[in-house]
């Protein structure tokens, strides 16, 4: 559906081999200030939705880990109000999709989910955290690659084109607030399945 064929190589094996720093779920909290900068400097508003992408393992232990993630998010709904679903795509990847009108609660819930996978010994299965925003120019995403331990912007446009200008503006505006991926060959696109949808749809 939303991912390019070969994402496993892109965000997985190759990135793991070339990684320069360990992924840290605490990095996700960088978005707590970044969304304010995006709004003030670039006019981007949070779309109140984000997603955690991970690859699965055919084992009872891994299924138990996913069940624990769901249980933790469900238990936290009363405090955070974060709605969530767990879904699969046609490429065999799994997504925890979260929705919350409070960006900070959204980020906190995503951190809980990622941290649970890591605590259960499945941090290596985490691929990306995706945060969605929008301004007059269209939708843009910040993608955190767990294998690289860094963020990069992605601004898809119709015809599977990328708005490079928007991506570079996002990079310039958030440099210093987020750990930015410096090697642009790792700015992998997560194309939506069709126009007007998100990568996880």
C-alpha positions as CSV (number, residue, x, y, z in Angstrom):
1,X,0.0,0.0,0.0
2,X,1.9,3.0,1.2
3,X,5.5,1.9,1.2
4,X,7.9,1.6,-1.7
5,X,8.9,-1.9,-2.6
6,X,12.3,-2.6,-1.0
7,X,11.6,-0.6,2.1
8,X,13.2,-3.4,4.1
9,X,16.5,-2.7,2.3
10,X,16.0,1.1,2.5
11,X,15.1,1.6,6.1
12,X,16.3,-1.8,7.3
13,X,19.3,-3.8,6.4
14,X,21.3,-1.2,4.5
15,X,20.5,1.6,7.0
16,X,21.4,-0.8,9.8
17,X,24.8,-1.5,8.3
18,X,25.5,2.2,7.7
19,X,24.0,3.5,10.9
20,X,26.2,6.1,12.8
21,X,24.3,6.3,16.0
22,X,21.9,4.2,18.0
23,X,18.2,4.9,17.7
24,X,16.8,6.4,20.8
25,X,13.0,6.7,21.4
26,X,13.7,9.8,23.4
27,X,14.5,11.5,20.0
28,X,10.7,11.4,19.3
29,X,10.2,14.1,22.0
30,X,12.1,16.5,19.7
31,X,8.8,16.9,17.8
32,X,7.3,18.5,20.9
33,X,9.0,21.8,20.1
34,X,9.4,21.1,16.3
35,X,5.7,21.3,15.6
36,X,5.6,24.8,17.2
37,X,8.5,26.0,15.0
38,X,6.8,24.6,11.9
39,X,3.6,26.5,12.7
40,X,5.3,29.8,13.5
41,X,7.9,29.8,10.7
42,X,6.4,27.8,7.9
43,X,2.7,27.8,8.5
44,X,2.4,24.1,9.0
45,X,-0.4,22.7,11.1
46,X,-0.3,19.2,12.7
47,X,-2.8,16.9,11.1
48,X,-3.2,15.2,14.5
49,X,-2.1,11.9,13.2
50,X,1.2,9.9,13.1
51,X,2.3,6.3,12.8
52,X,4.9,3.8,13.9
53,X,6.1,1.4,11.2
54,X,7.6,-2.0,12.2
55,X,8.4,-5.3,10.6
56,X,7.1,-8.5,12.2
57,X,8.4,-11.7,13.5
58,X,6.5,-15.0,13.3
59,X,6.7,-15.9,17.0
60,X,4.4,-15.9,20.0
61,X,6.8,-13.6,21.8
62,X,6.5,-10.9,19.2
63,X,2.7,-11.2,19.1
64,X,2.8,-10.8,22.9
65,X,4.9,-7.6,22.4
66,X,2.4,-6.2,20.0
67,X,-0.5,-7.1,22.4
68,X,1.4,-5.3,25.1
69,X,1.8,-2.2,23.0
70,X,-2.0,-2.2,22.3
71,X,-2.7,-2.7,26.0
72,X,-0.5,0.2,27.0
73,X,-2.0,2.5,24.5
74,X,-5.6,1.4,25.4
75,X,-4.8,2.0,29.1
76,X,-3.4,5.5,28.3
77,X,-6.4,6.6,26.2
78,X,-8.3,7.9,29.3
79,X,-5.4,10.2,30.1
80,X,-4.2,11.2,26.7
81,X,-7.2,10.8,24.5
82,X,-5.0,9.2,21.8
83,X,-7.0,6.9,19.5
84,X,-5.0,4.1,17.8
85,X,-5.3,1.2,15.4
86,X,-2.8,-1.5,14.4
87,X,-2.8,-2.4,10.8
88,X,-0.8,-4.1,8.1
89,X,0.1,-3.1,4.5
90,X,0.4,-5.1,1.3
91,X,4.2,-5.2,1.7
92,X,4.1,-7.1,5.0
93,X,4.8,-4.2,7.3
94,X,2.8,-3.2,10.3
95,X,1.7,0.2,11.6
96,X,0.5,1.6,14.9
97,X,-1.6,4.6,13.7
98,X,-2.3,7.2,16.4
99,X,-4.7,10.2,16.3
100,X,-4.8,13.0,18.9
101,X,-5.7,16.7,18.6
102,X,-2.9,17.4,21.1
103,X,0.4,16.9,19.4
104,X,2.3,16.4,22.6
105,X,0.0,13.6,23.7
106,X,0.4,12.1,20.2
107,X,4.2,12.1,20.5
108,X,4.0,10.7,24.1
109,X,1.8,7.8,23.0
110,X,4.1,7.0,20.1
111,X,7.1,7.1,22.5
112,X,5.3,4.6,24.8
113,X,4.7,2.3,21.8
114,X,8.3,2.4,20.6
115,X,9.8,2.0,24.0
116,X,7.6,-1.0,24.7
117,X,9.0,-2.8,21.6
118,X,12.5,-1.9,22.7
119,X,12.0,-3.1,26.3
120,X,10.6,-6.4,24.9
121,X,13.7,-6.9,22.8
122,X,12.2,-6.0,19.5
123,X,13.7,-2.6,19.0
124,X,15.4,-3.9,15.8
125,X,12.0,-4.4,14.3
126,X,11.2,-0.7,14.4
127,X,11.6,1.0,11.1
128,X,10.1,4.5,11.2
129,X,8.0,7.0,13.1
130,X,6.0,9.3,10.8
131,X,4.4,12.6,11.8
132,X,2.0,14.4,9.4
133,X,1.6,18.1,8.8
134,X,-0.1,20.4,6.3
135,X,0.1,24.0,5.0
136,X,-1.2,25.7,1.9
137,X,1.4,24.0,-0.2
138,X,0.2,20.5,0.8
139,X,1.0,17.7,3.1
140,X,4.5,17.0,4.5
141,X,5.9,14.5,6.9
142,X,8.8,14.2,9.3
143,X,10.1,10.7,9.3
144,X,12.3,9.3,12.0
145,X,14.4,6.3,10.9
146,X,15.1,4.1,13.9
147,X,18.0,2.4,12.0
148,X,19.7,5.7,11.3
149,X,18.7,7.5,14.5
150,X,17.8,10.6,12.6
151,X,14.9,12.6,11.0
152,X,14.2,13.7,7.5
153,X,11.4,15.6,5.8
154,X,9.2,14.1,3.0
155,X,6.8,16.3,1.0
156,X,5.0,14.1,-1.6
157,X,3.1,15.6,-4.5
158,X,0.9,14.2,-7.2
159,X,2.6,12.0,-9.8
160,X,5.0,10.6,-7.2
161,X,7.0,13.8,-7.3
162,X,8.7,15.3,-4.2
163,X,8.6,19.0,-3.3
164,X,12.3,19.4,-2.8
165,X,11.9,23.1,-2.0
166,X,9.5,22.4,0.9
167,X,11.8,19.6,2.2
168,X,14.8,21.9,2.2
169,X,12.8,24.6,4.0
170,X,11.8,22.1,6.6
171,X,15.3,20.9,7.0
172,X,16.6,24.5,7.5
173,X,13.9,25.5,9.9
174,X,14.3,22.4,12.2
175,X,18.0,22.0,12.0
176,X,19.2,22.2,15.6
177,X,15.8,21.1,17.1
178,X,15.8,17.7,15.5
179,X,18.6,15.2,14.8
180,X,18.6,15.7,11.0
181,X,19.8,13.0,8.6
182,X,22.7,14.7,6.8
183,X,23.1,12.1,4.0
184,X,20.2,12.8,1.7
185,X,20.5,9.4,0.0
186,X,18.7,8.2,3.2
187,X,15.8,10.5,2.7
188,X,13.6,7.6,1.5
189,X,10.1,8.5,0.2
190,X,7.2,6.7,1.8
191,X,4.7,7.1,-1.0
192,X,1.0,7.0,-0.3
193,X,-0.9,4.3,-2.2
194,X,-3.0,7.1,-3.9
195,X,-3.3,10.8,-3.8
196,X,-4.9,12.2,-0.7
197,X,-3.9,9.3,1.5
198,X,-1.1,8.7,4.0
199,X,1.8,6.2,3.7
200,X,0.2,3.8,6.1
201,X,-3.1,3.7,4.2
